[in-house]
């Protein structure tokens, strides 16, 4: 598991988070789908997924304070891979 984001997510905010997919893994292919999932109990919800070139993103809402596993399943014409990372959720002011 690797860290996707350095900035914590505020429990009360709706924020867009993105992930750049490595060009070597894409090997010239385009991303067809990006499916986001969050760890049970995290309270995180995702919506409004976007794919722009080699960048995938989603709008994350809510969340319970803690460190949570977030997965992005990326599909091209010839392969699928799940990228895993940690989202830190905090009560921010």
Helices and strands as residue ranges (DSSP letters): E 2-3, E 9-10, E 15-20, H 23-26, E 33-38, E 44-52, E 55-62, E 66-75, E 80-90
